[in-house]
Amino acid sequence: MKYFETLYIVNPNFEQSRLNTIIKDVEKNVGKFSNVIGHNIWGKKRLAYQIDNQKYGTFVLMNFETEEGSGIAGFESYMKLNISVLRAQTIRLKSRPTEAVLEKSIPLDNKDKFQQSIEDEGKPDKTSEDSSANDESAEPVEVENMKEIDEGEPIPESIDTDTEQE
């Protein structure tokens, strides 16, 4: 048996019902040549860079086993052509994933905090508003020991850089 793991990122704007439909379609496609061991939804996470003008993506991890690796190329083509999937990567595992790995989904640290960060994006920072209020009442500071910069001697316009000696 050969074991594989695919991590794919789905458009974050899809509702749960649409996400479930996409997951079933991916399982159906993989089911043509292999057996799906597990499918975990990791949740919505911020991307390192924008993909298709999306700053966030819903991450999904799928583990499967197969006797032959011949269907992998077709599956990767399917994932690239699927417009609902932003990115996908499939790797071969050395051994079967343990049950703990299959059951473990990575939860968000704090869903309220995550939702708040999405809502606050694009809004001005509250700390900058507080500091601007303090700037209006600030008085200019006088510096007593400032020295004028000495411009020094002018640089000659032509400098002979020949190193040859005659």
N, C-alpha and C positions, 0 to 999 in steps of 0.2 A: 504494500500500500504506500502511496505517496500522499503526503499531507501538505495542504496549502492554506495560506491566510491571505485574505484580501481586505484591505482597508480602503473604503471609498467615502467621498465627501459629496453629500447631496445638497441641492439648493436649500438654503435655510428658510426661505419664504413659504415652503410647503407645509400644509397642515398635517396632522398626524395620520389622517386617513390616506392622504396622497403619499406620505412617506411609507406607510404600510403597503400600499400598492406597488411602489417602486421596489421595496424589499422582496415582495412576492415574485415580481418579474425577474429580479436578479436570481433568486433561488430557483425559479423555473428554468432559467437559462443554464445555470450551473448543474441542475438536476439532469440535464440531457446527457452528461458525461461523468457525473460524480455523485457523491452523497454528501449533503450539507450536514456538518456536525453541529455547528452553532452559529447564531447570528445575534450580535449585541449592538444596541444603539448606544453610543457613547454620549450623544447629546450635541447641543449647539456650542461651538467653540469659535473663538476669534482666529482668523487665518493670519499667517505671517505676512502675506501679501494678497492683494485683491486678485480674485479669479472670476472672470466674467462679471466684473463690477460688483462683486460680493465681498464684504469684509468678514462675514461669518459663514460657517458651513456646519451642516449636521453630519457628524462622523459616525460611520457604521462599520463594524468589524465582522467579517464572516470567515469561518473556518470550514474547510471541506476536505474530503479524501477521495482519491481516485486511483484506479489501477493503471490507467494510461495518462500520460501528460499531453496527449495530442489535442485535447479539447481546450487547453489553456489559451492558445493563440486566438482561437475563435471567441473565447470568452473575453479576452482583453480587447479585441476589436469591438465587441458588443458594448463594453463599458465605455470605450472612447466615443462611440457613436451615440450613446444614450445621452440626450440633452439634459436630462434631470441630474446626471452625475457630473459634478464639476471636475473631479480627479479621482483616479483609482490606481492602486498598486497591489500587485499580487506577488507573494514570495513563497518559496518552498520551505517547509519546516523539516527539521531533522527527525522529529518524532511526533506522535499524536499529542495534541494539547491536552493538558490535564483538565479534569472536571471543574476544578477551582477557576481555571483560566476561562473556561467556556461559560461559566455562570456569572463571572465577575464582569459587571459593566462599570465603567468609570463614571461616578456621579460628579456633577458640578459641585464646587466647594460650597457655594451658597446661591441658590437660584434667585433669591431676592436681590442679592448684590449684583449678579450677572444681568438681571433684567434692568436694574437701575443704571448700570454702566452703558447699556444699549440706549436707554432713554436719555441719558446725559450727554451722549455723543453729539457733538455739534453745538452744544450750549456753552456759553462762556463760563469759565472756571470761577467759582465763588471766591476763591482766595485772591484772584486778580482784581475782583470787584472791591474787596475789602482794602487791598493795598492802594487802589486808586483813590479811595475816599481819604486815606491818610495822606496821600501825596498833595491833595488840594490845600491842606492846612499846613503843610511843611514850608518852612522859611528857607531862603537860600543861605548857604553856608559860605562865609568869607574865609579865604585862605590867606594867611599873613606872609608866609615865608616862600612865596612863589618867586622863582628866578626866571629871568628871560633867557631864552635859549641862544647861545652864542653860535652864530652861523659859521664861524671859522674862516679860513682862507679859501679863496676861490680855487677851483680845480683848473689846472691849465687845459686849454682846449686841445692841444696836440701833445700826446705823450709818445715818445719814441720807444717802441717795444722791441726793436731789433736786438737780437742777442748775438748776432755775428760780429766779430771783431775784424777790422781791416788791417 
